[in-house]
Amino acid sequence: MRRKLYPFVVFLISQFLILNVQAQSISEKADTVEVIPQFKNFYHYQNFYITGQPTLEALKWLKSRGVSKIINLRTEKEMAEYAESAYNEKAVVQEMGFKYILLPVEGIKGYTPENLKKFNRLLSKNEKILIHCHSARRAMDFFAGYLIEDRGYSVNTIKEIDKRGILLLPLERLLGKEIELKIKK
């Protein structure tokens, strides 16, 4: 009887180990900032996509990935200038079926705790969301502020998930408080 069970037990253990390795791989990918190489300054973390001004091709790609909401941190003046040279983002994304939110952040003056609170209220952990500005800098800064303030991440945690250092910048002005980087010895 033992000889008949041995191959079955080995099979079960091997299947468990394979599933465990696959789950770890998926988990590690989901908890790492991923660069999307086909688009400039385009990043993915969990259900969030962060970029500079998206192209029409990028919007179609995002739609195919299930993104349902776009949060634009560019100012109305920036968007009017962009519409003259490229496309009217608000009209295009609404036609494509995205929910569109403009939260204008004007340079460093817009890096305030109040704007971060407004931004954080727009995010949902269960919804695929694109966050963008002109070059991805404001979008990344506000997203890092969200991870710290709303999700309770430490700067060290952000450093661990963001191997490229994309999200790390001095965030004190945005958060309205000093942040401390604790280095493990």
MARDO-300775 format. One line per 5 residues: number of its first residue (from 1); for each residue x, y, z of N, C-alpha, C. Coordinates in nm, 2 decimals, padded with zeros to 4 digits, always signed. Example, Ala and Ser with C-alpha at 12.3 -4.5 7.8 and 13.67 -1.06 7.14 Angstrom:
2
1	+01.32/-00.57/+00.78/+01.23/-00.45/+00.78/+01.32/-00.33/+00.78  +01.28/-00.22/+00.71/+01.37/-00.11/+00.71/+01.29/+00.00/+00.79
//
This chain:
185
1	+00.08/-00.12/+00.00/+00.00/+00.00/+00.00/+00.09/+00.13/+00.00  +00.20/+00.12/+00.08/+00.29/+00.24/+00.08/+00.35/+00.27/-00.05  +00.39/+00.16/-00.12/+00.45/+00.18/-00.26/+00.35/+00.25/-00.35  +00.22/+00.22/-00.34/+00.12/+00.27/-00.43/+00.10/+00.42/-00.40  +00.11/+00.46/-00.27/+00.09/+00.59/-00.23/+00.21/+00.68/-00.25
6	+00.33/+00.63/-00.25/+00.45/+00.71/-00.27/+00.45/+00.80/-00.39  +00.42/+00.74/-00.51/+00.42/+00.83/-00.63/+00.31/+00.94/-00.62  +00.20/+00.90/-00.56/+00.09/+01.00/-00.55/+00.13/+01.12/-00.46  +00.19/+01.08/-00.34/+00.24/+01.18/-00.25/+00.35/+01.27/-00.31  +00.44/+01.21/-00.38/+00.55/+01.28/-00.45/+00.48/+01.38/-00.56
11	+00.38/+01.33/-00.63/+00.31/+01.41/-00.73/+00.25/+01.53/-00.66  +00.18/+01.51/-00.55/+00.11/+01.62/-00.48/+00.21/+01.72/-00.43  +00.32/+01.67/-00.37/+00.42/+01.77/-00.32/+00.48/+01.85/-00.43  +00.51/+01.78/-00.54/+00.57/+01.86/-00.66/+00.47/+01.96/-00.71  +00.34/+01.93/-00.72/+00.24/+02.02/-00.77/+00.23/+02.14/-00.67
16	+00.23/+02.11/-00.54/+00.23/+02.22/-00.44/+00.35/+02.31/-00.46  +00.47/+02.25/-00.47/+00.59/+02.34/-00.49/+00.58/+02.42/-00.62  +00.54/+02.36/-00.73/+00.52/+02.44/-00.85/+00.43/+02.55/-00.84  +00.31/+02.53/-00.78/+00.21/+02.63/-00.75/+00.27/+02.74/-00.66  +00.34/+02.70/-00.56/+00.40/+02.80/-00.47/+00.50/+02.89/-00.54
21	+00.58/+02.83/-00.62/+00.68/+02.91/-00.70/+00.61/+03.00/-00.79  +00.51/+02.96/-00.86/+00.43/+03.04/-00.95/+00.36/+03.15/-00.87  +00.31/+03.13/-00.76/+00.24/+03.23/-00.68/+00.34/+03.33/-00.63  +00.46/+03.29/-00.59/+00.56/+03.38/-00.55/+00.61/+03.47/-00.67  +00.62/+03.41/-00.78/+00.66/+03.49/-00.90/+00.55/+03.60/-00.93
26	+00.43/+03.56/-00.93/+00.32/+03.65/-00.96/+00.32/+03.76/-00.85  +00.33/+03.72/-00.72/+00.33/+03.82/-00.61/+00.45/+03.92/-00.63  +00.57/+03.86/-00.66/+00.68/+03.95/-00.67/+00.66/+04.05/-00.79  +00.61/+04.01/-00.90/+00.58/+04.10/-01.01/+00.48/+04.20/-00.97  +00.37/+04.16/-00.90/+00.27/+04.25/-00.86/+00.32/+04.35/-00.76
31	+00.43/+04.32/-00.69/+00.48/+04.42/-00.59/+00.61/+04.48/-00.63  +00.62/+04.50/-00.76/+00.74/+04.56/-00.82/+00.70/+04.66/-00.92  +00.76/+04.78/-00.93/+00.73/+04.87/-01.03/+00.78/+04.82/-01.16  +00.69/+04.80/-01.26/+00.73/+04.75/-01.39/+00.74/+04.86/-01.49  +00.84/+04.86/-01.57/+00.85/+04.96/-01.68/+00.78/+04.90/-01.80
36	+00.70/+04.98/-01.87/+00.63/+04.93/-01.99/+00.71/+04.99/-02.10  +00.79/+04.90/-02.17/+00.89/+04.95/-02.26/+00.84/+05.01/-02.39  +00.72/+04.97/-02.43/+00.67/+05.02/-02.56/+00.63/+05.17/-02.56  +00.62/+05.23/-02.44/+00.58/+05.37/-02.42/+00.68/+05.44/-02.34  +00.70/+05.57/-02.36/+00.80/+05.65/-02.29/+00.75/+05.69/-02.15
41	+00.84/+05.68/-02.05/+00.80/+05.71/-01.91/+00.67/+05.65/-01.87  +00.66/+05.51/-01.88/+00.54/+05.44/-01.86/+00.56/+05.33/-01.76  +00.49/+05.34/-01.65/+00.52/+05.24/-01.54/+00.39/+05.18/-01.49  +00.40/+05.06/-01.43/+00.29/+04.99/-01.38/+00.32/+04.94/-01.24  +00.23/+04.96/-01.15/+00.24/+04.90/-01.01/+00.10/+04.86/-00.97
46	+00.09/+04.73/-00.94/-00.04/+04.67/-00.90/-00.15/+04.71/-01.01  -00.25/+04.78/-00.97/-00.35/+04.82/-01.06/-00.34/+04.97/-01.11  -00.22/+05.02/-01.09/-00.20/+05.16/-01.13/-00.10/+05.17/-01.24  -00.13/+05.26/-01.34/-00.04/+05.29/-01.45/+00.00/+05.44/-01.43  +00.13/+05.47/-01.45/+00.18/+05.60/-01.42/+00.26/+05.64/-01.55
51	+00.23/+05.76/-01.60/+00.30/+05.80/-01.72/+00.30/+05.95/-01.74  +00.37/+05.99/-01.84/+00.36/+06.13/-01.89/+00.24/+06.13/-01.98  +00.22/+06.24/-02.06/+00.11/+06.25/-02.15/+00.09/+06.13/-02.24  -00.02/+06.05/-02.23/-00.03/+05.93/-02.31/-00.06/+05.96/-02.45  -00.01/+05.88/-02.54/-00.05/+05.88/-02.68/-00.18/+05.81/-02.70
56	-00.24/+05.83/-02.82/-00.36/+05.76/-02.85/-00.34/+05.61/-02.85  -00.22/+05.57/-02.90/-00.19/+05.42/-02.89/-00.18/+05.37/-02.75  -00.12/+05.45/-02.66/-00.12/+05.41/-02.52/-00.26/+05.40/-02.46  -00.34/+05.50/-02.49/-00.48/+05.49/-02.44/-00.56/+05.37/-02.49  -00.54/+05.33/-02.61/-00.60/+05.21/-02.66/-00.54/+05.08/-02.59
61	-00.41/+05.08/-02.57/-00.35/+04.97/-02.49/-00.40/+04.96/-02.35  -00.41/+05.08/-02.29/-00.47/+05.08/-02.15/-00.61/+05.03/-02.14  -00.69/+05.07/-02.24/-00.83/+05.02/-02.25/-00.83/+04.87/-02.26  -00.74/+04.82/-02.34/-00.74/+04.67/-02.36/-00.69/+04.60/-02.23  -00.63/+04.67/-02.14/-00.58/+04.62/-02.01/-00.69/+04.63/-01.90
66	-00.80/+04.70/-01.93/-00.90/+04.71/-01.83/-00.90/+04.84/-01.75  -00.82/+04.93/-01.79/-00.81/+05.06/-01.72/-00.95/+05.13/-01.74  -01.00/+05.18/-01.63/-01.14/+05.25/-01.64/-01.14/+05.39/-01.61  -01.03/+05.44/-01.54/-01.03/+05.58/-01.49/-00.89/+05.64/-01.53  -00.90/+05.77/-01.56/-00.78/+05.85/-01.59/-00.78/+05.97/-01.50
71	-00.67/+05.98/-01.43/-00.65/+06.10/-01.34/-00.53/+06.18/-01.41  -00.57/+06.30/-01.45/-00.47/+06.39/-01.52/-00.43/+06.50/-01.42  -00.30/+06.51/-01.39/-00.25/+06.62/-01.30/-00.20/+06.74/-01.38  -00.22/+06.75/-01.51/-00.18/+06.86/-01.58/-00.28/+06.98/-01.56  -00.23/+07.10/-01.58/-00.32/+07.22/-01.56/-00.41/+07.23/-01.69
76	-00.51/+07.31/-01.67/-00.60/+07.34/-01.78/-00.53/+07.41/-01.90  -00.44/+07.50/-01.86/-00.36/+07.57/-01.96/-00.27/+07.47/-02.04  -00.21/+07.38/-01.97/-00.13/+07.27/-02.04/-00.21/+07.19/-02.13  -00.33/+07.15/-02.09/-00.42/+07.07/-02.17/-00.47/+07.14/-02.29  -00.50/+07.27/-02.28/-00.55/+07.35/-02.39/-00.43/+07.36/-02.50
81	-00.31/+07.38/-02.45/-00.20/+07.39/-02.54/-00.18/+07.25/-02.61  -00.19/+07.14/-02.53/-00.18/+07.01/-02.59/-00.28/+06.98/-02.69  -00.41/+07.02/-02.66/-00.52/+07.00/-02.76/-00.50/+07.06/-02.89  -00.43/+07.18/-02.89/-00.40/+07.25/-03.01/-00.30/+07.18/-03.10  -00.21/+07.11/-03.04/-00.10/+07.04/-03.12/-00.13/+06.89/-03.14
86	-00.22/+06.83/-03.06/-00.23/+06.68/-03.07/-00.38/+06.64/-03.07  -00.44/+06.62/-02.95/-00.58/+06.58/-02.94/-00.64/+06.63/-02.81  -00.77/+06.65/-02.81/-00.84/+06.69/-02.69/-00.86/+06.57/-02.60  -00.78/+06.56/-02.50/-00.78/+06.44/-02.42/-00.91/+06.41/-02.36  -00.97/+06.51/-02.29/-01.10/+06.48/-02.23/-01.20/+06.42/-02.32
91	-01.22/+06.48/-02.44/-01.32/+06.43/-02.53/-01.28/+06.29/-02.58  -01.16/+06.27/-02.61/-01.11/+06.14/-02.66/-01.13/+06.03/-02.56  -01.09/+06.05/-02.44/-01.10/+05.94/-02.34/-01.24/+05.92/-02.29  -01.32/+06.02/-02.29/-01.46/+06.00/-02.26/-01.53/+05.92/-02.37  -01.50/+05.95/-02.49/-01.55/+05.87/-02.61/-01.51/+05.73/-02.60
96	-01.39/+05.70/-02.55/-01.34/+05.57/-02.54/-01.40/+05.49/-02.42  -01.47/+05.57/-02.33/-01.54/+05.50/-02.22/-01.46/+05.51/-02.09  -01.36/+05.59/-02.08/-01.29/+05.61/-01.95/-01.36/+05.71/-01.87  -01.35/+05.70/-01.74/-01.39/+05.81/-01.65/-01.27/+05.90/-01.64  -01.29/+06.03/-01.66/-01.18/+06.13/-01.67/-01.19/+06.23/-01.56
101	-01.08/+06.25/-01.49/-01.07/+06.34/-01.38/-00.95/+06.43/-01.40  -00.97/+06.56/-01.40/-00.86/+06.66/-01.41/-00.84/+06.71/-01.27  -00.72/+06.69/-01.21/-00.68/+06.75/-01.09/-00.56/+06.83/-01.11  -00.57/+06.96/-01.15/-00.46/+07.04/-01.19/-00.36/+07.06/-01.07  -00.23/+07.03/-01.10/-00.12/+07.05/-01.01/-00.02/+07.14/-01.08
106	-00.02/+07.27/-01.04/+00.07/+07.36/-01.11/+00.21/+07.37/-01.04  +00.30/+07.29/-01.10/+00.44/+07.29/-01.05/+00.45/+07.26/-00.91  +00.56/+07.31/-00.85/+00.59/+07.28/-00.70/+00.48/+07.35/-00.62  +00.42/+07.46/-00.66/+00.32/+07.53/-00.58/+00.20/+07.43/-00.56  +00.18/+07.34/-00.65/+00.07/+07.24/-00.63/+00.10/+07.12/-00.54
111	+00.22/+07.11/-00.49/+00.26/+07.00/-00.41/+00.22/+07.04/-00.26  +00.10/+07.02/-00.23/+00.04/+07.05/-00.10/-00.03/+06.93/-00.04  -00.03/+06.93/+00.09/-00.11/+06.82/+00.15/-00.25/+06.82/+00.11  -00.31/+06.93/+00.09/-00.45/+06.94/+00.04/-00.47/+06.87/-00.09  -00.38/+06.90/-00.19/-00.39/+06.83/-00.32/-00.36/+06.68/-00.31
116	-00.27/+06.64/-00.22/-00.25/+06.50/-00.20/-00.38/+06.43/-00.15  -00.45/+06.50/-00.05/-00.57/+06.44/+00.00/-00.68/+06.43/-00.11  -00.69/+06.53/-00.19/-00.78/+06.52/-00.31/-00.74/+06.41/-00.40  -00.62/+06.39/-00.43/-00.57/+06.29/-00.51/-00.60/+06.15/-00.45  -00.56/+06.13/-00.32/-00.59/+06.00/-00.26/-00.73/+05.96/-00.26
121	-00.82/+06.06/-00.25/-00.97/+06.02/-00.25/-01.01/+05.97/-00.39  -00.93/+06.00/-00.49/-00.97/+05.96/-00.63/-00.93/+05.82/-00.66  -00.84/+05.76/-00.58/-00.78/+05.63/-00.61/-00.86/+05.52/-00.54  -00.86/+05.41/-00.60/-00.93/+05.29/-00.55/-00.84/+05.17/-00.57  -00.83/+05.09/-00.47/-00.74/+04.97/-00.48/-00.80/+04.86/-00.58
126	-00.93/+04.88/-00.61/-01.00/+04.77/-00.69/-01.02/+04.81/-00.83  -00.97/+04.93/-00.87/-01.00/+04.98/-01.00/-00.87/+05.01/-01.08  -00.86/+04.97/-01.20/-00.74/+05.00/-01.28/-00.74/+05.14/-01.32  -00.63/+05.22/-01.29/-00.63/+05.36/-01.30/-00.50/+05.41/-01.37  -00.51/+05.50/-01.46/-00.40/+05.57/-01.52/-00.38/+05.70/-01.45
131	-00.26/+05.73/-01.41/-00.23/+05.86/-01.35/-00.13/+05.92/-01.44  -00.15/+06.05/-01.48/-00.05/+06.11/-01.57/-00.04/+06.26/-01.55  +00.07/+06.31/-01.60/+00.10/+06.45/-01.61/+00.17/+06.47/-01.74  +00.26/+06.57/-01.75/+00.33/+06.59/-01.88/+00.44/+06.49/-01.90  +00.52/+06.47/-01.80/+00.64/+06.39/-01.81/+00.64/+06.26/-01.72
136	+00.55/+06.25/-01.63/+00.53/+06.14/-01.53/+00.59/+06.18/-01.40  +00.66/+06.30/-01.39/+00.72/+06.34/-01.26/+00.61/+06.37/-01.15  +00.52/+06.45/-01.18/+00.41/+06.49/-01.08/+00.33/+06.36/-01.05  +00.30/+06.28/-01.15/+00.22/+06.16/-01.13/+00.29/+06.06/-01.04  +00.42/+06.05/-01.06/+00.50/+05.96/-00.97/+00.51/+06.01/-00.83
141	+00.53/+06.14/-00.82/+00.54/+06.20/-00.69/+00.41/+06.19/-00.61  +00.30/+06.22/-00.67/+00.17/+06.21/-00.60/+00.14/+06.06/-00.57  +00.18/+05.97/-00.66/+00.15/+05.83/-00.63/+00.24/+05.78/-00.51  +00.36/+05.82/-00.51/+00.45/+05.79/-00.39/+00.39/+05.85/-00.26  +00.34/+05.97/-00.27/+00.27/+06.03/-00.16/+00.15/+05.95/-00.11
146	+00.07/+05.90/-00.21/-00.05/+05.82/-00.18/+00.00/+05.69/-00.11  +00.10/+05.62/-00.16/+00.15/+05.50/-00.10/+00.19/+05.52/+00.05  +00.25/+05.64/+00.07/+00.30/+05.67/+00.21/+00.18/+05.71/+00.30  +00.10/+05.80/+00.25/-00.01/+05.86/+00.34/-00.13/+05.76/+00.35  -00.17/+05.70/+00.24/-00.30/+05.63/+00.24/-00.27/+05.48/+00.26
151	-00.17/+05.43/+00.21/-00.14/+05.28/+00.22/-00.04/+05.25/+00.34  +00.02/+05.35/+00.40/+00.11/+05.33/+00.51/+00.25/+05.28/+00.47  +00.29/+05.29/+00.35/+00.42/+05.25/+00.31/+00.52/+05.34/+00.37  +00.64/+05.28/+00.40/+00.75/+05.36/+00.44/+00.83/+05.39/+00.32  +00.92/+05.49/+00.33/+01.01/+05.52/+00.21/+01.09/+05.40/+00.18
156	+01.13/+05.32/+00.28/+01.21/+05.20/+00.26/+01.13/+05.10/+00.18  +01.00/+05.09/+00.21/+00.91/+04.99/+00.14/+00.90/+05.03/-00.01  +00.89/+05.16/-00.03/+00.88/+05.21/-00.17/+01.01/+05.18/-00.24  +01.12/+05.20/-00.17/+01.25/+05.16/-00.23/+01.26/+05.02/-00.26  +01.21/+04.93/-00.18/+01.21/+04.79/-00.21/+01.13/+04.75/-00.33
161	+01.01/+04.81/-00.35/+00.93/+04.78/-00.46/+00.97/+04.85/-00.59  +01.05/+04.95/-00.57/+01.08/+05.04/-00.68/+01.23/+05.03/-00.70  +01.28/+04.92/-00.76/+01.42/+04.89/-00.77/+01.49/+05.00/-00.86  +01.42/+05.07/-00.95/+01.48/+05.17/-01.03/+01.49/+05.31/-00.97  +01.42/+05.33/-00.86/+01.42/+05.46/-00.79/+01.33/+05.56/-00.86
166	+01.23/+05.51/-00.93/+01.14/+05.60/-01.01/+01.05/+05.68/-00.91  +01.01/+05.62/-00.80/+00.91/+05.69/-00.71/+00.98/+05.77/-00.60  +01.11/+05.76/-00.58/+01.17/+05.82/-00.47/+01.22/+05.97/-00.50  +01.16/+06.06/-00.44/+01.20/+06.20/-00.45/+01.18/+06.26/-00.31  +01.24/+06.38/-00.28/+01.20/+06.45/-00.16/+01.05/+06.48/-00.16
171	+00.97/+06.42/-00.07/+00.83/+06.44/-00.07/+00.78/+06.52/+00.05  +00.87/+06.59/+00.12/+00.83/+06.66/+00.24/+00.73/+06.77/+00.21  +00.75/+06.84/+00.10/+00.65/+06.95/+00.07/+00.51/+06.89/+00.04  +00.51/+06.79/-00.04/+00.38/+06.73/-00.08/+00.31/+06.67/+00.05  +00.38/+06.61/+00.13/+00.32/+06.54/+00.25/+00.30/+06.64/+00.36
176	+00.36/+06.76/+00.36/+00.35/+06.86/+00.46/+00.42/+06.82/+00.59  +00.52/+06.72/+00.58/+00.59/+06.68/+00.70/+00.73/+06.63/+00.65  +00.82/+06.62/+00.74/+00.95/+06.56/+00.71/+00.94/+06.41/+00.70  +01.01/+06.35/+00.61/+01.02/+06.21/+00.60/+01.16/+06.16/+00.63  +01.17/+06.05/+00.69/+01.30/+05.99/+00.73/+01.32/+05.86/+00.66
181	+01.44/+05.85/+00.61/+01.48/+05.72/+00.55/+01.56/+05.65/+00.65  +01.51/+05.53/+00.69/+01.58/+05.45/+00.79/+01.66/+05.35/+00.72  +01.78/+05.34/+00.75/+01.87/+05.24/+00.68/+01.89/+05.13/+00.78  +01.87/+05.01/+00.73/+01.89/+04.89/+00.81/+02.04/+04.86/+00.81  +02.08/+04.82/+00.93/+02.23/+04.79/+00.94/+02.25/+04.64/+00.93
//
